[in-house]
Amino acid sequence: MSHNKKFSGAQLKSLRKEAGYTQEELALRVGISRETVSAIENEKPETINNIGVEIISKWWSVCRQKASQQTRESFFSAVMDYFGFKLS
């Protein structure tokens, strides 16, 4: 599935930091390299444009328990927007 929008690397970085993980710790939990985490967070076009739903889902699963209510709501909104869903 191709999306015109990209997911925010800055938002994913904020989520990781709020959860208290280093790039290396998150990479181990998500199953990607630390370099890939860095590329996603810095929105390297060749990485951020190809980020898969599976990676976003794993990132969220690792970080969500330590995220604030505001961050959880913001992330949910970003995911809904990314997939083009509207809440009525």
Helices and strands as residue ranges (DSSP letters): H 9-19, H 23-30, H 34-41, H 45-48, H 53-63, G 64-66, H 69-82
